[in-house]
Amino acid sequence: MSVDRTEKRAEEHTEKVGDEAAETVAAAASARYYPVAPGVRLNVRSGPGTGYGIIRVLPVGAKVPIFCQMPGTKVSGYYGTSNIWDNIGNGEYVSDAYVYTGSDGYVASRCS
């Protein structure tokens, strides 16, 4: 393979990665943030349910973006019982029963 082709492929990869990063930044900038229930350290899971592993814990007073929502394990929490799970990042989900959205239903599009 020639040096020119290698450089062109490297440029194309850089552009693609740059475009994906820009989309992520744009989505985060346009996302609305919602408060986690008062006094709650909320588990962030790798999927929409209690059967998924905990990947981190949000501190008391945290606010989270909701990029999309989907059904999962039913959870009883501070704001009632819900099977809605909020996607707050790449592969990061929290139960909507602990997030104050002002609604008992979906406030974002369904995750695909």
C-alpha positions as CSV (number, residue, x, y, z in Angstrom):
1,M,0.0,0.0,0.0
2,S,1.3,3.4,-0.9
3,V,2.1,6.1,1.7
4,D,-0.6,8.3,0.1
5,R,-3.3,5.7,0.6
6,T,-2.2,5.1,4.2
7,E,-2.4,8.8,4.9
8,K,-5.8,9.1,3.2
9,R,-7.2,6.3,5.4
10,A,-5.8,7.9,8.5
11,E,-7.4,11.2,7.6
12,E,-10.7,9.5,6.9
13,H,-10.6,7.7,10.3
14,T,-9.7,10.9,12.1
15,E,-12.6,12.7,10.4
16,K,-15.0,9.9,11.4
17,V,-13.9,9.8,15.0
18,G,-14.1,13.6,15.1
19,D,-17.6,13.6,13.7
20,E,-18.7,11.0,16.3
21,A,-17.1,13.0,19.1
22,A,-18.8,16.2,17.8
23,E,-22.2,14.4,17.8
24,T,-21.7,13.3,21.4
25,V,-20.7,16.8,22.5
26,A,-23.7,18.3,20.7
27,A,-26.1,15.8,22.3
28,A,-24.7,16.4,25.7
29,A,-24.9,20.2,25.2
30,S,-28.6,20.0,24.1
31,A,-29.6,17.4,26.8
32,R,-31.8,18.5,29.7
33,Y,-30.6,17.6,33.1
34,Y,-32.9,16.2,35.8
35,P,-32.2,15.9,39.5
36,V,-31.8,12.6,41.3
37,A,-34.0,12.2,44.4
38,P,-32.8,14.0,47.5
39,G,-30.4,12.2,49.7
40,V,-30.0,9.3,47.2
41,R,-26.7,7.9,45.9
42,L,-28.0,6.3,42.7
43,N,-26.6,3.2,41.1
44,V,-25.7,3.5,37.5
45,R,-26.1,0.2,35.7
46,S,-24.8,-1.2,32.4
47,G,-28.3,-1.9,31.1
48,P,-32.0,-1.2,31.8
49,G,-32.5,-3.4,34.9
50,T,-31.4,-4.5,38.3
51,G,-29.9,-7.6,36.8
52,Y,-27.2,-5.5,35.1
53,G,-24.0,-4.7,36.8
54,I,-23.4,-1.5,38.7
55,I,-20.7,0.5,36.9
56,R,-20.6,3.5,39.2
57,V,-22.7,5.3,41.9
58,L,-23.9,8.9,41.5
59,P,-23.3,11.2,44.5
60,V,-26.1,12.8,46.5
61,G,-27.3,15.9,44.7
62,A,-26.4,14.7,41.2
63,K,-28.3,15.8,38.1
64,V,-28.4,13.5,35.0
65,P,-29.0,14.0,31.3
66,I,-31.6,11.8,29.7
67,F,-30.6,10.9,26.2
68,C,-33.3,8.3,25.7
69,Q,-35.5,5.9,27.8
70,M,-36.6,2.3,27.6
71,P,-38.5,-0.3,29.6
72,G,-36.7,-2.6,31.9
73,T,-37.0,-4.0,35.4
74,K,-39.8,-2.5,37.5
75,V,-38.3,-0.5,40.4
76,S,-40.0,1.1,43.4
77,G,-38.2,4.3,44.3
78,Y,-38.5,7.8,45.7
79,Y,-40.8,8.9,42.9
80,G,-43.0,5.8,42.8
81,T,-42.8,2.5,40.9
82,S,-41.6,2.5,37.3
83,N,-40.2,0.2,34.7
84,I,-38.7,3.1,32.8
85,W,-34.9,3.3,32.6
86,D,-33.0,6.5,31.7
87,N,-30.0,6.3,29.4
88,I,-27.6,8.9,30.9
89,G,-24.5,8.1,28.9
90,N,-23.0,5.4,26.7
91,G,-24.0,2.1,28.3
92,E,-25.2,3.9,31.5
93,Y,-28.7,3.5,32.8
94,V,-30.6,4.6,36.0
95,S,-34.1,3.8,37.2
96,D,-36.5,6.6,36.4
97,A,-38.1,6.0,39.8
98,Y,-35.2,8.0,41.3
99,V,-35.1,10.8,38.8
100,Y,-37.4,13.8,39.0
101,T,-38.7,14.4,35.5
102,G,-42.1,15.8,36.4
103,S,-43.8,13.0,34.6
104,D,-44.8,9.4,35.3
105,G,-44.2,8.6,31.6
106,Y,-41.5,9.0,29.0
107,V,-39.9,12.4,28.7
108,A,-37.4,11.4,26.0
109,S,-37.4,9.2,22.9
110,R,-37.2,5.5,23.3
111,C,-33.7,4.1,23.0
112,S,-33.2,2.0,19.9
